[in-house]
């Protein structure tokens, strides 16, 4: 049968065959009952068909490509055999078959123009009207894709919009072509030959029935099967068979989930657990991870502190890396636990995403779901061997890595830097900032002064490479000896005289003259030479006391006077220094007693 029932079929004009009519009439007469009158039978057999009506017709013969059809009219009519062929172009008609036909018009000679296809279309339109009125359904075959939807054959061409195909968008529409489904009639217009149908309306009715049934049967804690219908950033929606539920991203896995689409696909079937069901609102909360045991419940048994393990790097931050030990169990290796080096490096310089790393379990807090990991613990601590490799007093060589206000840092080896304090750069020079003498990258030699393993500090000195000139000064400039040097500075309290390169002595204002002098400023000029006598020398305090008025005294007298001053402090400064030394000694004794008590 052709699908386009609106096309005008070939009009065929036929002339009745007398013999065939007589044969039909004779066959009718054989079935006449005794009660029927001949006139009535003749009137029924020659009923005149009206144009525009649908009447039954019987195929009585085939002539060429035409079927001879008797509708009980005064004359027979012929219909093209093309109206009796199916989609496979096979003829589906036999002599004696009865079909509804549409009387299109009557020719002048009395012949009729009939159409089987139009009769079918008329019956279909009547069925469409009745089905819509009864809110029923009609079967149809999806033929092809058209703009905005699909074309469906329901006896007449009908339009199925995309939005009415199913409850949700269908990805593979081509798979529906040629399939037969039931449809609802949304609207139709017979004059325009327009019908809009819906499959979604039927699915919604089915879903509502299932939903009502599920409201009574759905129980929290139950495990049921569902189909994923949508995936979002925050979770997945699952069709439970009439009702949708949401499985939040936090309930998909015990482990880290970057995006639900990394784990699931739309259309996938899976088991879910009902976590919460609100019958009033119809909202269902689902869980997937709850189908498995929480790995944190026994994590302390599997990962005791101090054990070695391996993990996959799943996240890198400024403060460390997160490693997945197993599904649902992650630990943090802080940047301070990744390397022995004190120079902070970004974790991305040490590991990359997806790396499989070896780690040590440092701490486990199952309640807070936290595990502290360590990487450097699997490597030897360079500070454990530093005392053996660099004993105090040995000379090392390294490059300047950093310069600060308080000193210079020298690279010793990976993870170990040594500090040369500004006070250990020179015995005699007054260095305001180390950058005056050194630059990054300079190679320096230094003496190992101290190694503090506990605090990981390495103290170096440059001036220690040479003898301390102040130690020699005690021998070179004994008390009572005469010294001639250049004046380097004149202050209210005295005159500074350069004894030798890097060593200065002070002529206090009280040692200038027997006469009282308030200030030497104006009496002496910087750069001039001045002869003095040494009255005291201290390598510890790095001081040389000079005197001008002592030049007139004998050397023995000056020495005797100096010894008296050393034996009995007479100045306020000397008394304060003596008191400070006494307090320091007392504090040291108390600290020693406390350490012994603690031990």
VOMAR-438439 format. One line per field, with one value per residue (C-alpha): residue number from 1; residue in one letter; chain; x, y, z. Coordinates in steps of 0.05 Angstrom, whole numbers, plus 32768, in hexadecimal, padded with zeros to 4 digits. Last residue first. Example, Ala and Ser with C-alpha at 12.3 -4.5 7.8 and 13.67 -1.06 7.14 Angstrom:
2
pos: 2  1;
code: S  A;
unit: A  A;
u: 8111  80F6;
v: 7FEB  7FA6;
w: 808F  809C;
This chain:
599
pos: 599  598  597  596  595  594  593  592  591  590  589  588  587  586  585  584  583  582  581  580  579  578  577  576  575  574  573  572  571  570  569  568  567  566  565  564  563  562  561  560  559  558  557  556  555  554  553  552  551  550  549  548  547  546  545  544  543  542  541  540  539  538  537  536  535  534  533  532  531  530  529  528  527  526  525  524  523  522  521  520  519  518  517  516  515  514  513  512  511  510  509  508  507  506  505  504  503  502  501  500  499  498  497  496  495  494  493  492  491  490  489  488  487  486  485  484  483  482  481  480  479  478  477  476  475  474  473  472  471  470  469  468  467  466  465  464  463  462  461  460  459  458  457  456  455  454  453  452  451  450  449  448  447  446  445  444  443  442  441  440  439  438  437  436  435  434  433  432  431  430  429  428  427  426  425  424  423  422  421  420  419  418  417  416  415  414  413  412  411  410  409  408  407  406  405  404  403  402  401  400  399  398  397  396  395  394  393  392  391  390  389  388  387  386  385  384  383  382  381  380  379  378  377  376  375  374  373  372  371  370  369  368  367  366  365  364  363  362  361  360  359  358  357  356  355  354  353  352  351  350  349  348  347  346  345  344  343  342  341  340  339  338  337  336  335  334  333  332  331  330  329  328  327  326  325  324  323  322  321  320  319  318  317  316  315  314  313  312  311  310  309  308  307  306  305  304  303  302  301  300  299  298  297  296  295  294  293  292  291  290  289  288  287  286  285  284  283  282  281  280  279  278  277  276  275  274  273  272  271  270  269  268  267  266  265  264  263  262  261  260  259  258  257  256  255  254  253  252  251  250  249  248  247  246  245  244  243  242  241  240  239  238  237  236  235  234  233  232  231  230  229  228  227  226  225  224  223  222  221  220  219  218  217  216  215  214  213  212  211  210  209  208  207  206  205  204  203  202  201  200  199  198  197  196  195  194  193  192  191  190  189  188  187  186  185  184  183  182  181  180  179  178  177  176  175  174  173  172  171  170  169  168  167  166  165  164  163  162  161  160  159  158  157  156  155  154  153  152  151  150  149  148  147  146  145  144  143  142  141  140  139  138  137  136  135  134  133  132  131  130  129  128  127  126  125  124  123  122  121  120  119  118  117  116  115  114  113  112  111  110  109  108  107  106  105  104  103  102  101  100  99  98  97  96  95  94  93  92  91  90  89  88  87  86  85  84  83  82  81  80  79  78  77  76  75  74  73  72  71  70  69  68  67  66  65  64  63  62  61  60  59  58  57  56  55  54  53  52  51  50  49  48  47  46  45  44  43  42  41  40  39  38  37  36  35  34  33  32  31  30  29  28  27  26  25  24  23  22  21  20  19  18  17  16  15  14  13  12  11  10  9  8  7  6  5  4  3  2  1;
code: X  X  X  X  X  X  X  X  X  X  X  X  X  X  X  X  X  X  X  X  X  X  X  X  X  X  X  X  X  X  X  X  X  X  X  X  X  X  X  X  X  X  X  X  X  X  X  X  X  X  X  X  X  X  X  X  X  X  X  X  X  X  X  X  X  X  X  X  X  X  X  X  X  X  X  X  X  X  X  X  X  X  X  X  X  X  X  X  X  X  X  X  X  X  X  X  X  X  X  X  X  X  X  X  X  X  X  X  X  X  X  X  X  X  X  X  X  X  X  X  X  X  X  X  X  X  X  X  X  X  X  X  X  X  X  X  X  X  X  X  X  X  X  X  X  X  X  X  X  X  X  X  X  X  X  X  X  X  X  X  X  X  X  X  X  X  X  X  X  X  X  X  X  X  X  X  X  X  X  X  X  X  X  X  X  X  X  X  X  X  X  X  X  X  X  X  X  X  X  X  X  X  X  X  X  X  X  X  X  X  X  X  X  X  X  X  X  X  X  X  X  X  X  X  X  X  X  X  X  X  X  X  X  X  X  X  X  X  X  X  X  X  X  X  X  X  X  X  X  X  X  X  X  X  X  X  X  X  X  X  X  X  X  X  X  X  X  X  X  X  X  X  X  X  X  X  X  X  X  X  X  X  X  X  X  X  X  X  X  X  X  X  X  X  X  X  X  X  X  X  X  X  X  X  X  X  X  X  X  X  X  X  X  X  X  X  X  X  X  X  X  X  X  X  X  X  X  X  X  X  X  X  X  X  X  X  X  X  X  X  X  X  X  X  X  X  X  X  X  X  X  X  X  X  X  X  X  X  X  X  X  X  X  X  X  X  X  X  X  X  X  X  X  X  X  X  X  X  X  X  X  X  X  X  X  X  X  X  X  X  X  X  X  X  X  X  X  X  X  X  X  X  X  X  X  X  X  X  X  X  X  X  X  X  X  X  X  X  X  X  X  X  X  X  X  X  X  X  X  X  X  X  X  X  X  X  X  X  X  X  X  X  X  X  X  X  X  X  X  X  X  X  X  X  X  X  X  X  X  X  X  X  X  X  X  X  X  X  X  X  X  X  X  X  X  X  X  X  X  X  X  X  X  X  X  X  X  X  X  X  X  X  X  X  X  X  X  X  X  X  X  X  X  X  X  X  X  X  X  X  X  X  X  X  X  X  X  X  X  X  X  X  X  X  X  X  X  X  X  X  X  X  X  X  X  X  X  X  X  X  X  X  X  X  X  X  X  X  X  X  X  X  X  X  X  X  X  X  X  X  X  X  X  X  X  X  X  X  X  X  X  X  X  X  X  X  X  X  X  X  X  X  X  X  X  X  X  X  X  X  X  X  X  X  X  X  X  X  X;
unit: A  A  A  A  A  A  A  A  A  A  A  A  A  A  A  A  A  A  A  A  A  A  A  A  A  A  A  A  A  A  A  A  A  A  A  A  A  A  A  A  A  A  A  A  A  A  A  A  A  A  A  A  A  A  A  A  A  A  A  A  A  A  A  A  A  A  A  A  A  A  A  A  A  A  A  A  A  A  A  A  A  A  A  A  A  A  A  A  A  A  A  A  A  A  A  A  A  A  A  A  A  A  A  A  A  A  A  A  A  A  A  A  A  A  A  A  A  A  A  A  A  A  A  A  A  A  A  A  A  A  A  A  A  A  A  A  A  A  A  A  A  A  A  A  A  A  A  A  A  A  A  A  A  A  A  A  A  A  A  A  A  A  A  A  A  A  A  A  A  A  A  A  A  A  A  A  A  A  A  A  A  A  A  A  A  A  A  A  A  A  A  A  A  A  A  A  A  A  A  A  A  A  A  A  A  A  A  A  A  A  A  A  A  A  A  A  A  A  A  A  A  A  A  A  A  A  A  A  A  A  A  A  A  A  A  A  A  A  A  A  A  A  A  A  A  A  A  A  A  A  A  A  A  A  A  A  A  A  A  A  A  A  A  A  A  A  A  A  A  A  A  A  A  A  A  A  A  A  A  A  A  A  A  A  A  A  A  A  A  A  A  A  A  A  A  A  A  A  A  A  A  A  A  A  A  A  A  A  A  A  A  A  A  A  A  A  A  A  A  A  A  A  A  A  A  A  A  A  A  A  A  A  A  A  A  A  A  A  A  A  A  A  A  A  A  A  A  A  A  A  A  A  A  A  A  A  A  A  A  A  A  A  A  A  A  A  A  A  A  A  A  A  A  A  A  A  A  A  A  A  A  A  A  A  A  A  A  A  A  A  A  A  A  A  A  A  A  A  A  A  A  A  A  A  A  A  A  A  A  A  A  A  A  A  A  A  A  A  A  A  A  A  A  A  A  A  A  A  A  A  A  A  A  A  A  A  A  A  A  A  A  A  A  A  A  A  A  A  A  A  A  A  A  A  A  A  A  A  A  A  A  A  A  A  A  A  A  A  A  A  A  A  A  A  A  A  A  A  A  A  A  A  A  A  A  A  A  A  A  A  A  A  A  A  A  A  A  A  A  A  A  A  A  A  A  A  A  A  A  A  A  A  A  A  A  A  A  A  A  A  A  A  A  A  A  A  A  A  A  A  A  A  A  A  A  A  A  A  A  A  A  A  A  A  A  A  A  A  A  A  A  A  A  A  A  A  A  A  A  A  A  A  A  A  A  A  A  A  A  A  A  A  A  A  A  A  A  A  A  A  A  A  A  A  A  A  A  A  A  A  A  A  A  A  A  A  A  A  A;
u: 8556  8527  854B  858F  8576  855B  859E  85C3  8592  859D  85E8  85E4  85B7  85EA  8623  85FB  85E9  8633  864A  8615  862D  8675  865F  8638  8673  86A2  8672  866B  86B6  86E1  86EC  871F  8752  8751  8758  8792  87B4  87AE  87CE  8809  8813  8812  8843  8873  8870  8886  8856  885A  8839  8801  87E0  87D4  87B0  8798  8767  8764  8723  870D  86E4  8704  8747  874B  8785  8791  87BC  87DE  8804  87F4  8813  87E3  87E5  87B4  877E  8743  8754  875E  874E  870E  86E8  8710  86D5  86CD  8718  8730  877A  87A6  879D  8782  8772  8730  8716  8721  8757  8738  875D  874E  875E  874A  878C  87BA  87B5  8781  8772  872D  8729  86FC  86B9  86A2  86B6  86F2  86FB  8731  8770  87AD  87DC  881A  881D  8847  8848  8831  8800  8815  8807  8821  8811  87CA  87C1  87D0  878E  876C  8785  875C  8780  8762  8730  8706  86F2  86C8  869A  8665  8629  85FD  85B8  8589  8565  8575  85B5  85D4  8618  864B  8688  8697  86CC  86BD  86D3  86A9  8691  8668  8625  85FD  8629  865A  867F  864D  8615  8627  8609  8626  866A  869B  86DB  8709  86FF  86D6  869A  8688  865F  8635  8622  863A  85FF  8604  85D1  85BD  8585  85B0  85F8  8620  85FE  8617  85E8  8605  85F6  85C8  85AC  85A2  85C8  85B4  85D2  861D  8644  8669  86AC  86B9  86F0  86EE  86EB  86AB  86A4  8684  8676  866D  8644  861A  860A  85C5  85B8  85B3  8575  8574  8537  84F8  84E7  84E6  84A4  8476  842B  83F7  83B4  8372  832B  831A  8305  833B  8374  83B3  83FA  843E  8430  846D  846B  847D  8460  8437  8432  83ED  83F7  8441  8475  84B0  84AA  845E  8468  8481  84C7  84D9  8523  852A  853B  852A  84F2  84A8  8497  849B  8470  843A  842A  83DF  83BA  8380  8352  8312  832F  8375  83B3  839F  83D5  83C9  8403  8420  8417  8410  83E0  83E6  83AD  83A4  83EC  83E6  83FC  842F  8438  846D  8459  846A  8424  83F5  83D4  83A6  838F  838A  835F  8329  82ED  830E  82FE  82B3  8294  8276  822E  8231  825E  8223  81F2  81AD  8182  8139  810B  80C1  80AE  807D  809C  80E1  8112  8159  8196  8178  81B3  81C6  81D4  81E8  81D0  81F4  81C8  81F1  8238  825D  82A1  82C4  8280  8276  82AE  82EE  82D9  8308  82FD  82C4  829C  825B  823E  8266  8251  8208  81DD  819B  815C  8129  80E6  80C1  80F4  812E  8147  818A  81A3  81EE  8217  822E  824E  8213  8203  81BD  8192  81BA  8191  817C  8181  816C  818D  815F  8178  813C  80FF  80D9  809A  8062  807E  8096  804F  803E  807D  806F  802B  8049  807F  804C  8025  8066  807A  8037  803E  8086  806F  804D  8027  801C  7FEF  7FE9  7FC2  7FB4  7F69  7F6D  7F8F  7FA9  7FBE  7FE2  7FCF  7FF2  8022  8030  8071  8089  80D3  80EB  8119  8124  816E  8178  8164  81A1  81AA  8162  8153  812B  80E3  80DD  80CD  80A2  80D9  80F5  80B3  808B  8068  8033  802B  7FE9  7FDA  8004  8045  8076  80A5  80D9  80EE  8100  8111  8103  811F  8101  80CA  80B6  807C  803B  800A  7FD1  7FC3  7F85  7F6F  7F27  7F1E  7F64  7F56  7F13  7F31  7F6B  7F3C  7F13  7F53  7F69  7F26  7F2C  7F74  7F60  7F28  7F5A  7F89  7F52  7F3F  7F03  7EF0  7EAC  7E8D  7E4A  7E5D  7E64  7E96  7E84  7EB4  7EE3  7EBE  7EED  7EF9  7EF5  7F10  7EF3  7F1F  7EFA  7F2F  7F72  7F9B  7FDE  800D  8056  8078  80A0  807A  8039  8013  7FC7  7FC5  7FF6  7FC2  7F9E  7F54  7F1B  7ED1  7E91  7E50  7E0A  7E2A  7E31  7E7A  7E99  7EE3  7F0C  7F56  7F84  7FC9  7FAF  7F68  7F5F  7F1B  7EE5  7F05  7ECD  7EBF  7EA7  7E91  7EB1  7E8A  7E9E  7E74  7E36  7E31  7DF1  7DD7  7DD0  7DD3  7DA7  7D71  7D72  7D69  7D2F  7D0D  7D15  7CF1  7D11  7CEB  7D02  7D4A  7D78  7DBD  7DBC  7DA6  7DE8  7E10  7DE4  7DF0  7E3A  7E39  7E0B  7E3A  7E75  7E51  7E3D  7E84  7E7C  7EA5  7EDE  7EFC  7F3D  7F56  7F9D  7FA4  7FA3  7FD8  7FBE  7FC9  8014  8029  801B  8000;
v: 8120  8158  8161  8163  8196  81C1  81BF  81D5  820E  8226  8225  824C  827F  828A  8292  82C4  82EC  82F0  8304  833B  8354  8358  837E  83AF  83BB  83C6  83F8  841D  8424  8408  83C0  83A2  8370  8388  83D1  83BF  839B  83D9  8405  83D5  83D4  8420  8426  83F5  841A  845B  8494  84D0  84A8  8498  84DB  84C3  8483  8446  840E  83D5  83AF  836E  835B  8316  832E  8361  8393  83CA  8409  840C  844E  8481  84A7  84C7  84CE  84FD  84DF  84F7  8538  8542  857C  8590  8556  853E  854C  8561  8562  8560  856C  8530  8527  84F7  84BB  84D5  84E2  8498  8488  844D  8419  83FF  83BE  83B0  83C4  83D8  8403  8431  8466  8479  84B9  84C2  84CC  8509  84E6  84E8  84B1  848F  84AF  848F  8466  8468  8434  8433  83F5  83F9  83BF  838F  839C  8362  832D  8341  8356  830F  82F7  8334  8322  82E1  82B0  82A5  8271  8283  82C3  8299  8277  8242  822D  81F2  81EE  81B3  81C3  817F  8175  81B8  81B9  81EE  8214  81F3  821F  8242  8243  826B  8265  82A1  828D  82C3  8300  8310  834B  8385  8351  833C  837D  83AF  838E  83AD  838A  836F  8326  831B  82F3  82D2  830D  830D  82C5  8291  8261  821B  81FA  81B1  8191  817E  818E  81C6  8203  8242  8274  82BA  82E5  8310  8340  8306  82E7  82A5  826B  827D  8242  8210  81FC  81DA  81DF  81B2  81CF  81AB  816A  816B  8125  8105  813E  8141  80F7  80F8  813E  8121  80FA  80BA  80B4  808C  80BF  80F5  80DB  80E2  80D9  80F4  80D0  80F3  80D8  8103  80C6  809B  80C9  80A5  80C1  80B9  8082  807E  808B  806D  8092  807F  80BE  80D0  811A  812C  812A  8154  8195  8192  8193  81DB  81E0  81FB  81FE  81D6  8198  8157  814B  8139  8140  818C  818E  8169  8122  811D  80DB  80BE  8083  807A  804A  8039  805E  809D  80D2  811B  814A  8184  81CD  81EF  81B8  8179  8147  80FE  80E4  8098  8074  8042  802A  8026  801B  804B  8056  801C  801B  7FDF  7FDC  8027  802A  7FFB  802A  8058  8027  8033  7FF1  7FEF  7FF9  803B  8055  8055  8080  809C  80D5  80D2  810E  80FF  813E  811E  80D9  80F2  80B9  80B7  808B  805B  8031  802C  7FF4  8008  800D  803D  8067  80A6  8094  808B  8093  80CE  80EC  80F4  8129  812D  80F5  80E8  80A6  8089  808B  80A5  80C1  8103  810E  810D  80D3  80F2  80C9  80C5  80A0  8072  803B  8051  8084  809D  80E4  80ED  811E  8165  8176  8156  8112  80FF  80C1  808C  804C  802B  7FEB  7FE7  7FE3  7FF2  801C  804B  8028  8031  8006  8038  8072  8041  802F  8078  8082  8046  8062  80A6  8087  8063  80A4  80C9  8093  809B  80E7  80DF  80B9  80F6  8106  8143  8139  8166  8158  81A2  8196  815E  8187  815E  8166  8140  80FA  80C8  8095  804A  8033  800E  8010  801F  8057  8054  8043  8081  80AB  8097  80CA  80CD  810B  80FB  80E8  80CF  80E4  8120  8154  813E  814D  8111  8127  80FB  80E0  80BC  8074  807F  8088  80B0  80E8  80FB  813B  8184  8180  8139  80F5  80B8  8083  8077  8045  8054  8037  8062  8072  8087  80C8  80B6  80F6  80F1  80A9  80BC  80F4  80C9  808F  80BE  80D6  808E  807C  80B6  80A3  805B  8073  80A2  8068  803C  8070  806C  8091  8079  806E  808C  80A6  80EB  80D2  80CB  80E6  80D5  809A  8081  8037  8008  7FC4  7F7E  7F46  7F17  7F15  7F20  7F5C  7F68  7F74  7F7B  7FBE  7FB3  7FEC  7FC8  7FC8  7FCE  8017  8007  7FD6  8012  8013  8000  800E  7FE6  8003  800A  800D  7FD1  7FE5  7FB4  7FBC  7FA9  7FAD  7FCE  7FBF  7F96  7F82  7F61  7F45  7F47  7F71  7F84  7FCB  7FE8  8031  8072  80AF  80EC  80DD  80B5  806C  8054  8013  7FDF  7FA0  7FBD  7FD3  7F90  7F6C  7F98  7F8F  7F43  7F3F  7F1E  7EEB  7EAE  7EBE  7ED1  7EB2  7E98  7EDE  7EFB  7ECA  7EDB  7F25  7F1B  7EF1  7F23  7F5C  7F34  7F26  7F6F  7F8A  7FD1  8007  8024  8069  8068  80A2  809A  80A8  80ED  80F1  80F9  80B0  80B5  8073  8044  8000;
w: 8678  868B  86CE  86AC  867B  86B4  86DA  869B  868F  86D7  86CF  868F  86AF  86E8  86B6  868E  86CD  86E2  869C  869B  86DF  86C7  8689  86B3  86E2  86A7  8688  86CB  86CE  8706  86F5  8725  870A  86C2  86D8  8705  86CC  86A0  86D5  86DB  8690  868B  86C3  86A3  8661  8681  867D  864C  8614  8644  8633  85ED  85FE  85D7  85E8  85B6  85AD  858E  85CC  85CD  85B1  85E9  85EC  8621  862C  85E8  85DF  85AA  8570  8540  84F4  84D3  84A6  84CF  84F4  853E  856E  854C  856B  85A7  85D6  861F  862D  8676  867B  8683  8639  8605  862F  864C  8605  85F6  85C4  859F  8576  8531  850E  84C6  84A6  84DF  851E  8500  8534  854E  8578  85B5  85D7  85AE  856D  853E  8509  84E1  8500  84E1  850A  8537  856E  85AE  85D9  8621  861D  85E7  859D  8573  85A5  85B5  856C  8554  8571  8554  850E  8510  84E2  849D  8483  84C0  849C  846D  849F  849A  84C3  84AC  84CA  84C8  850A  8528  8501  8517  84F5  850A  84F0  84AD  848D  844B  8403  83D2  838A  8374  8354  8377  8387  83BE  83DD  83E4  83DF  8426  8441  8473  8475  84A7  8494  84CB  84D6  8498  8480  84C2  84DD  849D  84AD  847B  8475  8459  842B  842B  8401  83C7  83D9  83FA  83DB  83FE  841F  842E  846A  8495  8461  8431  83F7  83D6  83B0  83B6  8399  83C3  83E1  8423  8457  8494  84DA  84EE  84C7  8482  8468  84AC  84C8  8488  8489  84AB  848F  8449  845E  8435  8407  8417  844D  8417  83FD  8438  843F  846F  846C  8478  847C  84B8  84E1  84C1  84D5  84BD  84C4  84A3  8470  8442  83F7  83B4  8378  833B  8311  82F7  82FE  8301  8339  8352  832D  8333  837F  837A  8397  83DC  83EA  842A  8403  8426  83F4  83F2  843C  843E  83FF  8424  840C  8413  8413  83EB  83F8  83CF  839C  83B3  83CA  83A3  83AB  83BA  83AF  83D7  83ED  83A9  8392  8368  8363  834F  8358  835A  8399  83B3  83FA  8430  8479  84B0  84C9  84BA  8475  846E  84B6  84BD  847E  8499  849C  8469  8430  8439  8424  83DE  83C6  83EA  83B2  8383  83A8  8399  83B2  839C  8398  8390  83B5  83E6  83E4  83F7  83EC  8408  83FE  83CB  83B3  836A  8339  82F3  82AB  827C  824F  825B  826C  82AE  82D0  82AE  82A0  82EB  82ED  8316  8344  837F  83A4  83CC  838C  836F  83AF  83AF  8367  837B  8364  8350  8347  830F  8315  82E6  82DF  830C  82DA  82F4  82F4  82FD  8328  8334  82F1  82CD  82AD  8295  828A  82AD  82B1  82F2  8319  8362  83A6  83E1  841B  8419  83FD  83BB  83B8  83C5  839E  836A  8354  834B  8324  82F8  82E6  82D9  82AD  8282  8279  8269  8236  8213  8210  81F7  81BA  819E  815D  8132  80F5  80B8  8078  8072  806E  80A0  80D6  8110  8159  8190  8179  81A7  818A  818C  816D  812F  811C  80D5  80EC  8137  8133  8109  8145  816C  81A4  81BC  81E6  8225  8232  81EB  81A4  81B6  81BB  8178  8157  8138  80F9  80D9  8092  8088  809B  80DA  80B3  80DC  80C7  80FC  811D  8114  80CA  80B2  80C4  80A4  80A6  80EE  80EA  810E  813F  815B  81A3  81C9  81E8  81D4  81AD  8191  817C  815C  8132  811C  810A  80DE  80BF  80B3  8093  8064  8054  8045  8016  7FF6  7FE9  7FCC  7F99  7F69  7F2A  7F13  7ECE  7EBB  7E76  7E92  7EC6  7F0F  7F43  7F7D  7F9A  7FD1  7FD8  8013  8001  7FF6  7FDA  7FA9  7F75  7F98  7FB1  7FD1  7F97  7FAB  7FA2  7FE2  8002  7FF4  7FB3  7FAE  7F98  7F61  7F45  7F28  7F39  7F08  7F0D  7F03  7EEC  7F07  7F4C  7F7B  7F8D  7F5A  7F50  7F13  7F24  7EF2  7ED8  7E9C  7EAF  7EF2  7F0A  7F3F  7F76  7FA6  7FBC  7FFE  7FFE  8012  7FFE  7FD6  7F98  7FA8  7F94  7F70  7F8B  7F53  7F7D  7FB3  7F82  7F5F  7FA1  7FB5  7F73  7F74  7FB7  7FF2  801C  7FF3  8000  7FC8  7FCA  7F83  7F6D  7F84  7F5A  7F1F  7F29  7F2C  7EEC  7ECB  7EDD  7EC2  7E81  7E79  7E82  7E9D  7E79  7EA2  7EAD  7ED6  7EFF  7F15  7F5E  7F7D  7FB3  7FFA  8010  800B  8029  7FEF  8000;
